[in-house]
Amino acid sequence: MANQCVITGKGTATGHHVSHANNKVKRKFKSNLHKKRYWVESLKRFVTIKVSSKGIRMIDKNGIEHYLDKIAS
C-alpha cells in the first residue's frame, strides 16, 4: 500500500461524506503522512521513510534504531 506509515501501519480509511439531507457518499480518509529523513548512526547514512505524525513522535521518543528491524522487513 503506497499511502501507509512504515512505523504504525496506519493507512487510508474509508467512510461516508454525510450531507445535511443525510445523503451518504463514499470517501477516503487519508492518513497524515510525511516523507522524513533520519540519520542512522549504525549505517552512517540518511534513511528516508514515509511516516505519520504519530510515527514521528514515536521515533523522537525511542529513536530510529529501535524501529530499524521493522522497517527492513
N, CA, C and O atoms as a GROMACS GRO file, in nm:
protein
  292
    1MET      N    1   0.085  -0.117   0.000
    1MET     CA    2   0.000   0.000   0.000
    1MET      C    3   0.089   0.124   0.000
    1MET      O    4   0.179   0.135   0.083
    2ALA      N    5   0.066   0.215  -0.092
    2ALA     CA    6   0.152   0.331  -0.105
    2ALA      C    7   0.128   0.433   0.005
    2ALA      O    8   0.223   0.497   0.051
    3ASN      N    9   0.006   0.450   0.049
    3ASN     CA   10  -0.027   0.554   0.147
    3ASN      C   11  -0.036   0.491   0.286
    3ASN      O   12  -0.143   0.485   0.346
    4GLN      N   13   0.080   0.443   0.337
    4GLN     CA   14   0.082   0.374   0.466
    4GLN      C   15   0.209   0.410   0.542
    4GLN      O   16   0.318   0.420   0.484
    5CYS      N   17   0.195   0.429   0.672
    5CYS     CA   18   0.308   0.460   0.758
    5CYS      C   19   0.388   0.332   0.784
    5CYS      O   20   0.330   0.227   0.812
    6VAL      N   21   0.521   0.341   0.773
    6VAL     CA   22   0.605   0.223   0.794
    6VAL      C   23   0.620   0.191   0.942
    6VAL      O   24   0.655   0.078   0.976
    7ILE      N   25   0.597   0.286   1.031
    7ILE     CA   26   0.613   0.265   1.175
    7ILE      C   27   0.485   0.213   1.238
    7ILE      O   28   0.486   0.110   1.305
    8THR      N   29   0.374   0.284   1.218
    8THR     CA   30   0.248   0.249   1.284
    8THR      C   31   0.159   0.160   1.198
    8THR      O   32   0.072   0.091   1.252
    9GLY      N   33   0.179   0.159   1.067
    9GLY     CA   34   0.095   0.080   0.979
    9GLY      C   35  -0.036   0.149   0.942
    9GLY      O   36  -0.122   0.088   0.878
   10LYS      N   37  -0.053   0.273   0.982
   10LYS     CA   38  -0.175   0.347   0.950
   10LYS      C   39  -0.184   0.368   0.800
   10LYS      O   40  -0.085   0.401   0.735
   11GLY      N   41  -0.304   0.348   0.747
   11GLY     CA   42  -0.325   0.366   0.604
   11GLY      C   43  -0.452   0.444   0.578
   11GLY      O   44  -0.506   0.508   0.668
   12THR      N   45  -0.500   0.438   0.455
   12THR     CA   46  -0.621   0.508   0.416
   12THR      C   47  -0.742   0.434   0.470
   12THR      O   48  -0.753   0.312   0.456
   13ALA      N   49  -0.834   0.508   0.532
   13ALA     CA   50  -0.959   0.452   0.582
   13ALA      C   51  -1.073   0.500   0.493
   13ALA      O   52  -1.062   0.604   0.427
   14THR      N   53  -1.182   0.426   0.490
   14THR     CA   54  -1.297   0.464   0.410
   14THR      C   55  -1.415   0.497   0.500
   14THR      O   56  -1.423   0.453   0.614
   15GLY      N   57  -1.505   0.575   0.444
   15GLY     CA   58  -1.624   0.614   0.519
   15GLY      C   59  -1.722   0.686   0.429
   15GLY      O   60  -1.719   0.668   0.307
   16HIS      N   61  -1.808   0.767   0.489
   16HIS     CA   62  -1.909   0.839   0.414
   16HIS      C   63  -1.898   0.989   0.439
   16HIS      O   64  -1.865   1.033   0.549
   17HIS      N   65  -1.926   1.065   0.335
   17HIS     CA   66  -1.949   1.208   0.345
   17HIS      C   67  -2.099   1.221   0.367
   17HIS      O   68  -2.176   1.178   0.281
   18VAL      N   69  -2.143   1.278   0.476
   18VAL     CA   70  -2.286   1.285   0.506
   18VAL      C   71  -2.330   1.431   0.496
   18VAL      O   72  -2.279   1.518   0.567
   19SER      N   73  -2.425   1.456   0.407
   19SER     CA   74  -2.476   1.592   0.387
   19SER      C   75  -2.582   1.626   0.491
   19SER      O   76  -2.622   1.542   0.572
   20HIS      N   77  -2.628   1.751   0.487
   20HIS     CA   78  -2.734   1.795   0.578
   20HIS      C   79  -2.863   1.716   0.555
   20HIS      O   80  -2.940   1.693   0.648
   21ALA      N   81  -2.885   1.673   0.429
   21ALA     CA   82  -3.004   1.594   0.396
   21ALA      C   83  -2.982   1.445   0.422
   21ALA      O   84  -3.064   1.362   0.384
   22ASN      N   85  -2.869   1.412   0.488
   22ASN     CA   86  -2.833   1.275   0.525
   22ASN      C   87  -2.805   1.186   0.404
   22ASN      O   88  -2.822   1.064   0.410
   23ASN      N   89  -2.761   1.248   0.292
   23ASN     CA   90  -2.716   1.170   0.178
   23ASN      C   91  -2.574   1.124   0.207
   23ASN      O   92  -2.492   1.201   0.255
   24LYS      N   93  -2.547   0.997   0.176
   24LYS     CA   94  -2.416   0.940   0.205
   24LYS      C   95  -2.341   0.912   0.075
   24LYS      O   96  -2.394   0.847  -0.016
   25VAL      N   97  -2.218   0.961   0.067
   25VAL     CA   98  -2.132   0.941  -0.049
   25VAL      C   99  -1.999   0.886   0.002
   25VAL      O  100  -1.943   0.936   0.099
   26LYS      N  101  -1.950   0.782  -0.065
   26LYS     CA  102  -1.823   0.721  -0.023
   26LYS      C  103  -1.709   0.821  -0.033
   26LYS      O  104  -1.704   0.903  -0.125
   27ARG      N  105  -1.616   0.814   0.063
   27ARG     CA  106  -1.498   0.898   0.062
   27ARG      C  107  -1.383   0.825   0.130
   27ARG      O  108  -1.402   0.720   0.192
   28LYS      N  109  -1.263   0.881   0.118
   28LYS     CA  110  -1.144   0.823   0.179
   28LYS      C  111  -1.088   0.921   0.281
   28LYS      O  112  -1.084   1.042   0.258
   29PHE      N  113  -1.044   0.868   0.393
   29PHE     CA  114  -0.974   0.946   0.495
   29PHE      C  115  -0.827   0.911   0.483
   29PHE      O  116  -0.786   0.802   0.522
   30LYS      N  117  -0.747   1.003   0.430
   30LYS     CA  118  -0.604   0.976   0.412
   30LYS      C  119  -0.531   1.001   0.543
   30LYS      O  120  -0.564   1.093   0.618
   31SER      N  121  -0.431   0.917   0.570
   31SER     CA  122  -0.351   0.934   0.691
   31SER      C  123  -0.256   1.052   0.673
   31SER      O  124  -0.220   1.088   0.561
   32ASN      N  125  -0.215   1.110   0.784
   32ASN     CA  126  -0.131   1.229   0.784
   32ASN      C  127   0.015   1.188   0.770
   32ASN      O  128   0.087   1.178   0.869
   33LEU      N  129   0.060   1.163   0.646
   33LEU     CA  130   0.194   1.111   0.620
   33LEU      C  131   0.289   1.221   0.575
   33LEU      O  132   0.250   1.318   0.510
   34HIS      N  133   0.416   1.203   0.611
   34HIS     CA  134   0.523   1.294   0.572
   34HIS      C  135   0.643   1.211   0.530
   34HIS      O  136   0.668   1.105   0.587
   35LYS      N  137   0.717   1.259   0.429
   35LYS     CA  138   0.846   1.198   0.396
   35LYS      C  139   0.947   1.260   0.490
   35LYS      O  140   0.965   1.382   0.491
   36LYS      N  141   1.014   1.177   0.568
   36LYS     CA  142   1.106   1.226   0.671
   36LYS      C  143   1.241   1.160   0.652
   36LYS      O  144   1.249   1.041   0.620
   37ARG      N  145   1.347   1.237   0.672
   37ARG     CA  146   1.483   1.190   0.657
   37ARG      C  147   1.548   1.180   0.794
   37ARG      O  148   1.552   1.278   0.868
   38TYR      N  149   1.598   1.062   0.829
   38TYR     CA  150   1.662   1.039   0.959
   38TYR      C  151   1.806   0.993   0.938
   38TYR      O  152   1.834   0.915   0.847
   39TRP      N  153   1.895   1.041   1.022
   39TRP     CA  154   2.033   0.995   1.021
   39TRP      C  155   2.042   0.869   1.106
   39TRP      O  156   2.002   0.870   1.223
   40VAL      N  157   2.093   0.761   1.048
   40VAL     CA  158   2.111   0.634   1.118
   40VAL      C  159   2.259   0.618   1.145
   40VAL      O  160   2.339   0.600   1.052
   41GLU      N  161   2.296   0.624   1.272
   41GLU     CA  162   2.437   0.622   1.310
   41GLU      C  163   2.503   0.488   1.276
   41GLU      O  164   2.618   0.486   1.234
   42SER      N  165   2.430   0.378   1.294
   42SER     CA  166   2.489   0.246   1.267
   42SER      C  167   2.518   0.225   1.119
   42SER      O  168   2.612   0.155   1.084
   43LEU      N  169   2.437   0.285   1.031
   43LEU     CA  170   2.458   0.272   0.887
   43LEU      C  171   2.543   0.385   0.829
   43LEU      O  172   2.589   0.377   0.715
   44LYS      N  173   2.563   0.492   0.908
   44LYS     CA  174   2.637   0.610   0.866
   44LYS      C  175   2.577   0.674   0.740
   44LYS      O  176   2.650   0.716   0.651
   45ARG      N  177   2.444   0.681   0.734
   45ARG     CA  178   2.377   0.744   0.620
   45ARG      C  179   2.237   0.787   0.660
   45ARG      O  180   2.186   0.749   0.765
   46PHE      N  181   2.175   0.866   0.573
   46PHE     CA  182   2.037   0.908   0.594
   46PHE      C  183   1.942   0.803   0.538
   46PHE      O  184   1.972   0.738   0.437
   47VAL      N  185   1.828   0.786   0.604
   47VAL     CA  186   1.723   0.697   0.558
   47VAL      C  187   1.596   0.781   0.544
   47VAL      O  188   1.558   0.851   0.638
   48THR      N  189   1.531   0.774   0.428
   48THR     CA  190   1.407   0.846   0.404
   48THR      C  191   1.291   0.749   0.415
   48THR      O  192   1.289   0.646   0.348
   49ILE      N  193   1.194   0.782   0.501
   49ILE     CA  194   1.078   0.696   0.519
   49ILE      C  195   0.951   0.779   0.515
   49ILE      O  196   0.953   0.900   0.541
   50LYS      N  197   0.839   0.713   0.482
   50LYS     CA  198   0.707   0.775   0.485
   50LYS      C  199   0.646   0.741   0.619
   50LYS      O  200   0.618   0.625   0.648
   51VAL      N  201   0.624   0.843   0.701
   51VAL     CA  202   0.584   0.820   0.840
   51VAL      C  203   0.472   0.916   0.878
   51VAL      O  204   0.467   1.030   0.832
   52SER      N  205   0.381   0.868   0.963
   52SER     CA  206   0.270   0.951   1.011
   52SER      C  207   0.317   1.040   1.125
   52SER      O  208   0.428   1.027   1.174
   53SER      N  209   0.229   1.132   1.165
   53SER     CA  210   0.263   1.224   1.274
   53SER      C  211   0.288   1.148   1.404
   53SER      O  212   0.379   1.181   1.480
   54LYS      N  213   0.207   1.046   1.430
   54LYS     CA  214   0.228   0.965   1.549
   54LYS      C  215   0.359   0.887   1.539
   54LYS      O  216   0.429   0.871   1.639
   55GLY      N  217   0.392   0.839   1.420
   55GLY     CA  218   0.518   0.770   1.399
   55GLY      C  219   0.639   0.857   1.425
   55GLY      O  220   0.740   0.811   1.478
   56ILE      N  221   0.628   0.986   1.387
   56ILE     CA  222   0.736   1.081   1.413
   56ILE      C  223   0.757   1.097   1.563
   56ILE      O  224   0.870   1.100   1.611
   57ARG      N  225   0.647   1.107   1.638
   57ARG     CA  226   0.658   1.120   1.783
   57ARG      C  227   0.718   0.994   1.846
   57ARG      O  228   0.796   1.003   1.940
   58MET      N  229   0.682   0.877   1.792
   58MET     CA  230   0.737   0.751   1.844
   58MET      C  231   0.888   0.744   1.819
   58MET      O  232   0.963   0.701   1.906
   59ILE      N  233   0.931   0.787   1.700
   59ILE     CA  234   1.074   0.786   1.668
   59ILE      C  235   1.149   0.887   1.755
   59ILE      O  236   1.260   0.858   1.800
   60ASP      N  237   1.089   1.005   1.778
   60ASP     CA  238   1.153   1.104   1.864
   60ASP      C  239   1.171   1.050   2.006
   60ASP      O  240   1.270   1.080   2.073
   61LYS      N  241   1.076   0.971   2.052
   61LYS     CA  242   1.081   0.918   2.188
   61LYS      C  243   1.179   0.801   2.201
   61LYS      O  244   1.260   0.798   2.294
   62ASN      N  245   1.173   0.704   2.109
   62ASN     CA  246   1.251   0.581   2.121
   62ASN      C  247   1.375   0.576   2.033
   62ASN      O  248   1.464   0.495   2.058
   63GLY      N  249   1.383   0.660   1.932
   63GLY     CA  250   1.498   0.660   1.842
   63GLY      C  251   1.473   0.574   1.719
   63GLY      O  252   1.398   0.477   1.723
   64ILE      N  253   1.538   0.612   1.608
   64ILE     CA  254   1.519   0.541   1.481
   64ILE      C  255   1.579   0.401   1.485
   64ILE      O  256   1.530   0.310   1.418
   65GLU      N  257   1.684   0.382   1.564
   65GLU     CA  258   1.749   0.250   1.574
   65GLU      C  259   1.651   0.143   1.627
   65GLU      O  260   1.660   0.026   1.590
   66HIS      N  261   1.560   0.185   1.713
   66HIS     CA  262   1.463   0.094   1.771
   66HIS      C  263   1.368   0.035   1.666
   66HIS      O  264   1.321  -0.077   1.682
   67TYR      N  265   1.342   0.111   1.559
   67TYR     CA  266   1.244   0.069   1.459
   67TYR      C  267   1.308   0.017   1.330
   67TYR      O  268   1.236  -0.014   1.235
   68LEU      N  269   1.439   0.007   1.324
   68LEU     CA  270   1.506  -0.036   1.202
   68LEU      C  271   1.468  -0.178   1.159
   68LEU      O  272   1.452  -0.205   1.040
   69ASP      N  273   1.452  -0.269   1.256
   69ASP     CA  274   1.418  -0.407   1.221
   69ASP      C  275   1.281  -0.414   1.154
   69ASP      O  276   1.262  -0.489   1.059
   70LYS      N  277   1.185  -0.335   1.204
   70LYS     CA  278   1.051  -0.335   1.147
   70LYS      C  279   1.050  -0.276   1.007
   70LYS      O  280   0.979  -0.324   0.919
   71ILE      N  281   1.130  -0.172   0.986
   71ILE     CA  282   1.136  -0.106   0.855
   71ILE      C  283   1.200  -0.199   0.752
   71ILE      O  284   1.153  -0.208   0.638
   72ALA      N  285   1.306  -0.269   0.792
   72ALA     CA  286   1.381  -0.354   0.699
   72ALA      C  287   1.300  -0.475   0.653
   72ALA      O  288   1.315  -0.519   0.539
   73SER      N  289   1.215  -0.527   0.739
   73SER     CA  290   1.140  -0.648   0.700
   73SER      C  291   1.004  -0.618   0.645
   73SER      O  292   0.931  -0.709   0.608
   0.00000   0.00000   0.00000
